[in-house]
Amino acid sequence: MKLVIVSLLAVPALALAQAAQPAAPAKDPVRPAAAEPAKAEATAAAVADAKLGTGVVDREPQGVAESFKSDVGKVYCWTKVTGAEGTEITHAWFKGEEKMGEVKLAVKYPSTRTWSAKTIPADGKGDWRVDVVAADGTVLKSLSFKVD
């Protein structure tokens, strides 16, 4: 008789214990778990194109060259950047190994054309370069030019 009473008391206790456990998520029979969409990976900034020139007209570089006369006035670095939307890039201008300036440029769209210019001083003859630097400090591209 004791066995019957214990059994009758145990059945409701087991039912309550099972109800307290969280239900497992229902499986989608059409799409197995392995086919769940992957989380979007962060896209890396990249330079799709970059050119040096004497100006920019209608967002396109003009007077593209790798060598400029010392009386050029200004040299422009034109850059087409992809994968950096909502961040910024930097154009770091160097004469030899000396940093002559830097310009931070906002990247507002998935593919952005942007540019900066550096006034070349009268004593600016020599080897120059512009480093295109991502927001995390990675040099994406380096463009060399000569002033003679």
N, CA and C atoms as an extended XYZ file, in Angstrom:
444
Properties=species:S:1:pos:R:3:atomname:S:1:resname:S:1:resid:I:1 pbc="F F F"
N         0.824       -1.181        0.000 N   MET     1
C         0.000        0.000        0.000 CA  MET     1
C         0.876        1.255        0.000 C   MET     1
N         1.997        1.211        0.748 N   LYS     2
C         2.886        2.363        0.786 CA  LYS     2
C         3.440        2.646       -0.597 C   LYS     2
N         3.719        1.612       -1.359 N   LEU     3
C         4.247        1.778       -2.703 CA  LEU     3
C         3.264        2.510       -3.595 C   LEU     3
N         2.013        2.238       -3.479 N   VAL     4
C         0.979        2.889       -4.278 CA  VAL     4
C         0.906        4.369       -3.913 C   VAL     4
N         0.969        4.707       -2.627 N   ILE     5
C         0.878        6.096       -2.187 CA  ILE     5
C         2.109        6.875       -2.663 C   ILE     5
N         3.292        6.289       -2.538 N   VAL     6
C         4.509        6.954       -2.990 CA  VAL     6
C         4.454        7.172       -4.493 C   VAL     6
N         3.978        6.198       -5.249 N   SER     7
C         3.859        6.323       -6.700 CA  SER     7
C         2.892        7.419       -7.071 C   SER     7
N         1.770        7.510       -6.363 N   LEU     8
C         0.775        8.540       -6.662 CA  LEU     8
C         1.322        9.934       -6.367 C   LEU     8
N         2.156       10.053       -5.339 N   LEU     9
C         2.739       11.346       -5.003 CA  LEU     9
C         3.885       11.713       -5.960 C   LEU     9
N         4.590       10.727       -6.492 N   ALA    10
C         5.727       10.978       -7.363 CA  ALA    10
C         5.313       11.443       -8.752 C   ALA    10
N         4.209       10.978       -9.271 N   VAL    11
C         3.778       11.339      -10.629 CA  VAL    11
C         3.549       12.846      -10.761 C   VAL    11
N         2.789       13.507       -9.859 N   PRO    12
C         2.638       14.963       -9.996 CA  PRO    12
C         3.957       15.715       -9.822 C   PRO    12
N         4.835       15.222       -8.967 N   ALA    13
C         6.130       15.888       -8.775 CA  ALA    13
C         6.969       15.825      -10.045 C   ALA    13
N         6.969       14.703      -10.741 N   LEU    14
C         7.692       14.575      -12.007 CA  LEU    14
C         7.105       15.498      -13.080 C   LEU    14
N         5.797       15.601      -13.122 N   ALA    15
C         5.140       16.473      -14.100 CA  ALA    15
C         5.524       17.927      -13.856 C   ALA    15
N         5.616       18.348      -12.603 N   LEU    16
C         6.008       19.722      -12.282 CA  LEU    16
C         7.473       19.953      -12.638 C   LEU    16
N         8.333       18.995      -12.407 N   ALA    17
C         9.752       19.143      -12.723 CA  ALA    17
C         9.964       19.294      -14.224 C   ALA    17
N         9.207       18.546      -15.025 N   GLN    18
C         9.339       18.663      -16.479 CA  GLN    18
C         8.803       19.999      -16.965 C   GLN    18
N         7.763       20.512      -16.369 N   ALA    19
C         7.176       21.784      -16.784 CA  ALA    19
C         8.108       22.946      -16.476 C   ALA    19
N         8.938       22.817      -15.456 N   ALA    20
C         9.835       23.900      -15.061 CA  ALA    20
C        11.025       24.054      -16.007 C   ALA    20
N        11.349       23.032      -16.814 N   GLN    21
C        12.472       23.116      -17.730 CA  GLN    21
C        12.091       23.944      -18.951 C   GLN    21
N        12.989       24.778      -19.456 N   PRO    22
C        12.662       25.561      -20.648 CA  PRO    22
C        12.524       24.645      -21.857 C   PRO    22
N        11.592       24.995      -22.690 N   ALA    23
C        11.357       24.196      -23.893 CA  ALA    23
C        12.480       24.427      -24.887 C   ALA    23
N        12.885       23.383      -25.552 N   ALA    24
C        13.912       23.498      -26.598 CA  ALA    24
C        13.312       24.211      -27.791 C   ALA    24
N        14.078       25.033      -28.492 N   PRO    25
C        13.524       25.721      -29.657 CA  PRO    25
C        13.092       24.715      -30.715 C   PRO    25
N        11.989       25.044      -31.331 N   ALA    26
C        11.464       24.159      -32.372 CA  ALA    26
C        12.398       24.183      -33.565 C   ALA    26
N        12.640       23.040      -34.130 N   LYS    27
C        13.509       22.951      -35.298 CA  LYS    27
C        12.690       23.199      -36.544 C   LYS    27
N        13.283       23.957      -37.443 N   ASP    28
C        12.636       24.242      -38.718 CA  ASP    28
C        12.899       23.059      -39.645 C   ASP    28
N        11.852       22.297      -40.008 N   PRO    29
C        12.074       21.125      -40.850 CA  PRO    29
C        12.518       21.492      -42.258 C   PRO    29
N        12.236       22.686      -42.694 N   VAL    30
C        12.592       23.094      -44.045 CA  VAL    30
C        14.049       23.531      -44.115 C   VAL    30
N        14.531       24.197      -43.055 N   ARG    31
C        15.896       24.714      -43.049 CA  ARG    31
C        16.640       24.150      -41.843 C   ARG    31
N        17.561       23.233      -42.059 N   PRO    32
C        18.313       22.677      -40.933 CA  PRO    32
C        19.171       23.736      -40.260 C   PRO    32
N        19.576       23.479      -39.036 N   ALA    33
C        20.354       24.427      -38.245 CA  ALA    33
C        21.630       24.849      -38.949 C   ALA    33
N        22.253       23.981      -39.701 N   ALA    34
C        23.500       24.310      -40.398 CA  ALA    34
C        23.290       25.386      -41.452 C   ALA    34
N        22.059       25.562      -41.896 N   ALA    35
C        21.787       26.546      -42.947 CA  ALA    35
C        21.375       27.895      -42.381 C   ALA    35
N        21.493       28.074      -41.060 N   GLU    36
C        21.161       29.366      -40.476 CA  GLU    36
C        22.045       30.436      -41.098 C   GLU    36
N        21.491       31.623      -41.319 N   PRO    37
C        22.326       32.672      -41.926 CA  PRO    37
C        23.479       33.051      -41.009 C   PRO    37
N        24.640       33.230      -41.601 N   ALA    38
C        25.824       33.618      -40.843 CA  ALA    38
C        25.732       35.087      -40.474 C   ALA    38
N        26.320       35.445      -39.358 N   LYS    39
C        26.362       36.850      -38.967 CA  LYS    39
C        27.262       37.582      -39.946 C   LYS    39
N        26.878       38.807      -40.253 N   ALA    40
C        27.666       39.597      -41.204 CA  ALA    40
C        29.057       39.841      -40.633 C   ALA    40
N        30.057       39.557      -41.428 N   GLU    41
C        31.430       39.807      -41.013 CA  GLU    41
C        31.776       41.255      -41.320 C   GLU    41
N        32.644       41.819      -40.512 N   ALA    42
C        33.081       43.185      -40.756 CA  ALA    42
C        33.859       43.220      -42.067 C   ALA    42
N        33.532       44.214      -42.875 N   THR    43
C        34.235       44.325      -44.145 CA  THR    43
C        35.459       45.203      -43.949 C   THR    43
N        36.499       44.854      -44.615 N   ALA    44
C        37.752       45.595      -44.482 CA  ALA    44
C        37.811       46.717      -45.515 C   ALA    44
N        38.376       47.822      -45.094 N   ALA    45
C        38.567       48.946      -46.007 CA  ALA    45
C        39.585       48.559      -47.071 C   ALA    45
N        39.365       49.048      -48.270 N   ALA    46
C        40.286       48.772      -49.373 CA  ALA    46
C        40.329       49.979      -50.301 C   ALA    46
N        41.472       50.162      -50.947 N   VAL    47
C        41.611       51.219      -51.951 CA  VAL    47
C        41.379       50.570      -53.309 C   VAL    47
N        40.266       50.926      -53.942 N   ALA    48
C        39.939       50.385      -55.263 CA  ALA    48
C        40.770       51.065      -56.349 C   ALA    48
N        41.112       52.343      -56.134 N   ASP    49
C        41.908       53.090      -57.101 CA  ASP    49
C        42.492       54.307      -56.389 C   ASP    49
N        43.643       54.755      -56.812 N   ALA    50
C        44.262       55.953      -56.249 CA  ALA    50
C        45.189       56.545      -57.293 C   ALA    50
N        45.172       57.878      -57.398 N   LYS    51
C        45.998       58.560      -58.391 CA  LYS    51
C        46.478       59.889      -57.829 C   LYS    51
N        47.619       60.335      -58.336 N   LEU    52
C        48.165       61.639      -58.007 CA  LEU    52
C        48.012       62.534      -59.225 C   LEU    52
N        47.669       63.801      -58.996 N   GLY    53
C        47.484       64.708      -60.121 CA  GLY    53
C        47.569       66.158      -59.705 C   GLY    53
N        47.232       67.026      -60.667 N   THR    54
C        47.319       68.469      -60.434 CA  THR    54
C        45.970       69.087      -60.084 C   THR    54
N        44.925       68.281      -60.033 N   GLY    55
C        43.612       68.793      -59.681 CA  GLY    55
C        42.563       67.697      -59.688 C   GLY    55
N        41.347       68.074      -59.294 N   VAL    56
C        40.203       67.173      -59.324 CA  VAL    56
C        39.034       67.965      -59.901 C   VAL    56
N        38.422       67.420      -60.959 N   VAL    57
C        37.274       68.050      -61.595 CA  VAL    57
C        36.167       66.998      -61.706 C   VAL    57
N        34.974       67.357      -61.271 N   ASP    58
C        33.830       66.428      -61.275 CA  ASP    58
C        34.191       65.111      -60.588 C   ASP    58
N        34.894       65.198      -59.476 N   ARG    59
C        35.311       64.059      -58.646 CA  ARG    59
C        36.236       63.080      -59.365 C   ARG    59
N        36.918       63.560      -60.410 N   GLU    60
C        37.888       62.742      -61.158 CA  GLU    60
C        39.230       63.471      -61.181 C   GLU    60
N        40.329       62.724      -61.033 N   PRO    61
C        41.653       63.364      -61.019 CA  PRO    61
C        42.043       63.919      -62.381 C   PRO    61
N        42.770       65.019      -62.367 N   GLN    62
C        43.266       65.673      -63.586 CA  GLN    62
C        44.790       65.769      -63.494 C   GLN    62
N        45.458       65.831      -64.646 N   GLY    63
C        46.912       65.986      -64.673 CA  GLY    63
C        47.631       64.853      -63.961 C   GLY    63
N        47.133       63.616      -64.122 N   VAL    64
C        47.700       62.449      -63.435 CA  VAL    64
C        49.147       62.235      -63.867 C   VAL    64
N        50.026       62.058      -62.870 N   ALA    65
C        51.453       61.855      -63.155 CA  ALA    65
C        52.132       61.239      -61.941 C   ALA    65
N        53.390       60.846      -62.147 N   GLU    66
C        54.222       60.342      -61.056 CA  GLU    66
C        55.381       61.285      -60.768 C   GLU    66
N        55.487       62.351      -61.583 N   SER    67
C        56.542       63.332      -61.418 CA  SER    67
C        55.954       64.714      -61.710 C   SER    67
N        56.333       65.692      -60.895 N   PHE    68
C        55.781       67.041      -61.040 CA  PHE    68
C        56.916       68.054      -60.973 C   PHE    68
N        56.759       69.174      -61.663 N   LYS    69
C        57.731       70.274      -61.612 CA  LYS    69
C        57.619       70.959      -60.249 C   LYS    69
N        58.707       71.559      -59.812 N   SER    70
C        58.721       72.184      -58.486 CA  SER    70
C        57.756       73.363      -58.379 C   SER    70
N        57.321       73.918      -59.516 N   ASP    71
C        56.356       75.022      -59.482 CA  ASP    71
C        54.916       74.538      -59.647 C   ASP    71
N        54.657       73.270      -59.364 N   VAL    72
C        53.326       72.682      -59.536 CA  VAL    72
C        52.275       73.377      -58.657 C   VAL    72
N        52.686       73.905      -57.547 N   GLY    73
C        51.728       74.537      -56.637 CA  GLY    73
C        51.170       73.519      -55.659 C   GLY    73
N        50.257       72.674      -56.147 N   LYS    74
C        49.655       71.639      -55.302 CA  LYS    74
C        49.654       70.313      -56.030 C   LYS    74
N        49.791       69.252      -55.263 N   VAL    75
C        49.607       67.896      -55.778 CA  VAL    75
C        48.398       67.317      -55.046 C   VAL    75
N        47.515       66.670      -55.804 N   TYR    76
C        46.304       66.078      -55.257 CA  TYR    76
C        46.445       64.565      -55.192 C   TYR    76
N        45.963       63.985      -54.104 N   CYS    77
C        45.857       62.531      -53.990 CA  CYS    77
C        44.373       62.200      -54.021 C   CYS    77
N        43.958       61.524      -55.084 N   TRP    78
C        42.562       61.116      -55.299 CA  TRP    78
C        42.456       59.635      -54.970 C   TRP    78
N        41.475       59.259      -54.158 N   THR    79
C        41.349       57.879      -53.701 CA  THR    79
C        39.908       57.404      -53.802 C   THR    79
N        39.732       56.202      -54.339 N   LYS    80
C        38.420       55.541      -54.322 CA  LYS    80
C        38.511       54.422      -53.287 C   LYS    80
N        37.696       54.533      -52.232 N   VAL    81
C        37.748       53.603      -51.105 CA  VAL    81
C        36.467       52.786      -51.046 C   VAL    81
N        36.611       51.499      -50.750 N   THR    82
C        35.450       50.627      -50.553 CA  THR    82
C        35.565       49.947      -49.190 C   THR    82
N        34.422       49.548      -48.651 N   GLY    83
C        34.408       48.772      -47.418 CA  GLY    83
C        34.725       49.541      -46.151 C   GLY    83
N        34.663       50.853      -46.175 N   ALA    84
C        35.003       51.639      -44.979 CA  ALA    84
C        33.880       52.600      -44.598 C   ALA    84
N        32.673       52.308      -45.052 N   GLU    85
C        31.535       53.197      -44.804 CA  GLU    85
C        31.389       53.500      -43.313 C   GLU    85
N        31.186       54.777      -43.001 N   GLY    86
C        30.992       55.200      -41.620 CA  GLY    86
C        32.280       55.387      -40.833 C   GLY    86
N        33.427       55.302      -41.507 N   THR    87
C        34.703       55.510      -40.823 CA  THR    87
C        35.421       56.674      -41.506 C   THR    87
N        36.708       56.700      -41.365 N   GLU    88
C        37.500       57.701      -42.069 CA  GLU    88
C        38.818       57.082      -42.503 C   GLU    88
N        39.409       57.713      -43.503 N   ILE    89
C        40.763       57.357      -43.918 CA  ILE    89
C        41.617       58.606      -43.725 C   ILE    89
N        42.913       58.407      -43.775 N   THR    90
C        43.842       59.531      -43.646 CA  THR    90
C        44.810       59.500      -44.811 C   THR    90
N        45.054       60.664      -45.401 N   HIS    91
C        46.138       60.825      -46.370 CA  HIS    91
C        47.301       61.421      -45.592 C   HIS    91
N        48.369       60.648      -45.445 N   ALA    92
C        49.574       61.121      -44.754 CA  ALA    92
C        50.612       61.448      -45.822 C   ALA    92
N        51.032       62.701      -45.890 N   TRP    93
C        51.961       63.204      -46.904 CA  TRP    93
C        53.373       63.221      -46.341 C   TRP    93
N        54.314       62.635      -47.080 N   PHE    94
C        55.710       62.549      -46.657 CA  PHE    94
C        56.637       63.080      -47.743 C   PHE    94
N        57.685       63.806      -47.315 N   LYS    95
C        58.812       64.139      -48.188 CA  LYS    95
C        59.976       63.358      -47.616 C   LYS    95
N        60.470       62.384      -48.371 N   GLY    96
C        61.443       61.450      -47.807 CA  GLY    96
C        60.755       60.690      -46.690 C   GLY    96
N        61.330       60.732      -45.504 N   GLU    97
C        60.717       60.065      -44.345 CA  GLU    97
C        60.061       61.050      -43.380 C   GLU    97
N        60.093       62.349      -43.740 N   GLU    98
C        59.518       63.381      -42.873 CA  GLU    98
C        58.041       63.590      -43.208 C   GLU    98
N        57.191       63.446      -42.204 N   LYS    99
C        55.762       63.685      -42.409 CA  LYS    99
C        55.538       65.181      -42.573 C   LYS    99
N        54.925       65.538      -43.704 N   MET   100
C        54.686       66.945      -44.019 CA  MET   100
C        53.253       67.372      -43.713 C   MET   100
N        52.401       66.414      -43.441 N   GLY   101
C        51.021       66.734      -43.108 CA  GLY   101
C        50.136       65.518      -43.258 C   GLY   101
N        48.930       65.632      -42.703 N   GLU   102
C        47.954       64.576      -42.884 CA  GLU   102
C        46.562       65.183      -42.928 C   GLU   102
N        45.693       64.512      -43.674 N   VAL   103
C        44.325       64.985      -43.839 CA  VAL   103
C        43.391       63.809      -43.568 C   VAL   103
N        42.458       63.997      -42.625 N   LYS   104
C        41.460       62.966      -42.336 CA  LYS   104
C        40.257       63.202      -43.239 C   LYS   104
N        39.788       62.125      -43.846 N   LEU   105
C        38.686       62.211      -44.808 CA  LEU   105
C        37.572       61.243      -44.422 C   LEU   105
N        36.367       61.749      -44.296 N   ALA   106
C        35.214       60.912      -43.926 CA  ALA   106
C        34.827       60.012      -45.097 C   ALA   106
N        34.467       58.771      -44.768 N   VAL   107
C        33.977       57.817      -45.769 CA  VAL   107
C        32.514       57.563      -45.420 C   VAL   107
N        31.611       58.141      -46.222 N   LYS   108
C        30.189       58.100      -45.903 CA  LYS   108
C        29.416       57.012      -46.640 C   LYS   108
N        29.981       56.469      -47.697 N   TYR   109
C        29.251       55.534      -48.553 CA  TYR   109
C        30.063       54.259      -48.759 C   TYR   109
N        29.419       53.178      -49.198 N   PRO   110
C        30.145       51.922      -49.428 CA  PRO   110
C        31.299       52.068      -50.417 C   PRO   110
N        31.142       52.944      -51.391 N   SER   111
C        32.206       53.262      -52.337 CA  SER   111
C        32.301       54.779      -52.397 C   SER   111
N        33.433       55.301      -51.975 N   THR   112
C        33.587       56.753      -51.858 CA  THR   112
C        34.828       57.218      -52.606 C   THR   112
N        34.677       58.297      -53.391 N   ARG   113
C        35.819       58.974      -54.008 CA  ARG   113
C        36.101       60.209      -53.177 C   ARG   113
N        37.332       60.330      -52.728 N   THR   114
C        37.705       61.463      -51.893 CA  THR   114
C        39.138       61.863      -52.218 C   THR   114
N        39.538       63.058      -51.816 N   TRP   115
C        40.874       63.524      -52.156 CA  TRP   115
C        41.343       64.585      -51.171 C   TRP   115
N        42.654       64.781      -51.193 N   SER   116
C        43.277       65.860      -50.439 CA  SER   116
C        44.377       66.448      -51.317 C   SER   116
N        44.877       67.599      -50.903 N   ALA   117
C        45.937       68.261      -51.674 CA  ALA   117
C        47.019       68.735      -50.719 C   ALA   117
N        48.237       68.779      -51.235 N   LYS   118
C        49.369       69.283      -50.463 CA  LYS   118
C        50.055       70.368      -51.275 C   LYS   118
N        50.209       71.531      -50.675 N   THR   119
C        50.959       72.599      -51.317 CA  THR   119
C        52.435       72.228      -51.271 C   THR   119
N        53.052       72.260      -52.443 N   ILE   120
C        54.467       71.897      -52.549 CA  ILE   120
C        55.287       73.180      -52.389 C   ILE   120
N        56.133       73.248      -51.373 N   PRO   121
C        56.926       74.471      -51.166 CA  PRO   121
C        58.002       74.624      -52.235 C   PRO   121
N        58.545       75.822      -52.338 N   ALA   122
C        59.580       76.115      -53.339 CA  ALA   122
C        60.787       75.185      -53.202 C   ALA   122
N        61.107       74.802      -51.974 N   ASP   123
C        62.240       73.893      -51.765 CA  ASP   123
C        61.761       72.437      -51.640 C   ASP   123
N        60.675       72.116      -52.317 N   GLY   124
C        60.045       70.800      -52.200 CA  GLY   124
C        60.575       69.724      -53.120 C   GLY   124
N        61.695       69.994      -53.812 N   LYS   125
C        62.237       68.976      -54.723 CA  LYS   125
C        62.635       67.733      -53.931 C   LYS   125
N        62.366       66.571      -54.544 N   GLY   126
C        62.758       65.323      -53.898 CA  GLY   126
C        61.704       64.243      -54.066 C   GLY   126
N        61.868       63.187      -53.298 N   ASP   127
C        60.951       62.046      -53.332 CA  ASP   127
C        59.857       62.243      -52.290 C   ASP   127
N        58.621       62.069      -52.732 N   TRP   128
C        57.443       62.232      -51.891 CA  TRP   128
C        56.619       60.956      -51.935 C   TRP   128
N        55.725       60.831      -50.960 N   ARG   129
C        54.739       59.756      -50.998 CA  ARG   129
C        53.512       60.169      -50.198 C   ARG   129
N        52.420       59.520      -50.518 N   VAL   130
C        51.183       59.672      -49.749 CA  VAL   130
C        50.772       58.278      -49.307 C   VAL   130
N        50.593       58.098      -48.002 N   ASP   131
C        50.074       56.845      -47.474 CA  ASP   131
C        48.582       57.022      -47.230 C   ASP   131
N        47.785       56.073      -47.745 N   VAL   132
C        46.348       56.049      -47.480 CA  VAL   132
C        46.172       55.091      -46.305 C   VAL   132
N        45.712       55.634      -45.180 N   VAL   133
C        45.680       54.884      -43.929 CA  VAL   133
C        44.235       54.686      -43.464 C   VAL   133
N        43.883       53.441      -43.121 N   ALA   134
C        42.545       53.121      -42.611 CA  ALA   134
C        42.399       53.631      -41.184 C   ALA   134
N        41.167       53.633      -40.694 N   ALA   135
C        40.880       54.112      -39.343 CA  ALA   135
C        41.644       53.329      -38.278 C   ALA   135
N        41.953       52.059      -38.544 N   ASP   136
C        42.677       51.241      -37.560 CA  ASP   136
C        44.196       51.391      -37.660 C   ASP   136
N        44.680       52.283      -38.556 N   GLY   137
C        46.111       52.531      -38.686 CA  GLY   137
C        46.803       51.723      -39.776 C   GLY   137
N        46.078       50.839      -40.438 N   THR   138
C        46.648       50.028      -41.512 CA  THR   138
C        46.895       50.882      -42.748 C   THR   138
N        48.095       50.798      -43.314 N   VAL   139
C        48.377       51.501      -44.568 CA  VAL   139
C        47.763       50.676      -45.697 C   VAL   139
N        46.754       51.241      -46.344 N   LEU   140
C        46.040       50.546      -47.417 CA  LEU   140
C        46.760       50.658      -48.752 C   LEU   140
N        47.425       51.799      -48.974 N   LYS   141
C        48.117       52.029      -50.236 CA  LYS   141
C        49.134       53.135      -50.012 C   LYS   141
N        50.223       53.048      -50.740 N   SER   142
C        51.243       54.075      -50.681 CA  SER   142
C        51.537       54.508      -52.120 C   SER   142
N        51.453       55.796      -52.383 N   LEU   143
C        51.685       56.359      -53.712 CA  LEU   143
C        52.935       57.226      -53.681 C   LEU   143
N        53.909       56.898      -54.493 N   SER   144
C        55.148       57.666      -54.545 CA  SER   144
C        55.140       58.612      -55.735 C   SER   144
N        55.793       59.783      -55.542 N   PHE   145
C        55.967       60.724      -56.652 CA  PHE   145
C        57.222       61.523      -56.432 C   PHE   145
N        57.666       62.162      -57.498 N   LYS   146
C        58.901       62.942      -57.469 CA  LYS   146
C        58.570       64.384      -57.839 C   LYS   146
N        59.218       65.296      -57.153 N   VAL   147
C        59.137       66.719      -57.482 CA  VAL   147
C        60.535       67.139      -57.940 C   VAL   147
N        60.634       67.655      -59.208 N   ASP   148
C        61.944       68.094      -59.703 CA  ASP   148
C        61.891       69.452      -60.377 C   ASP   148
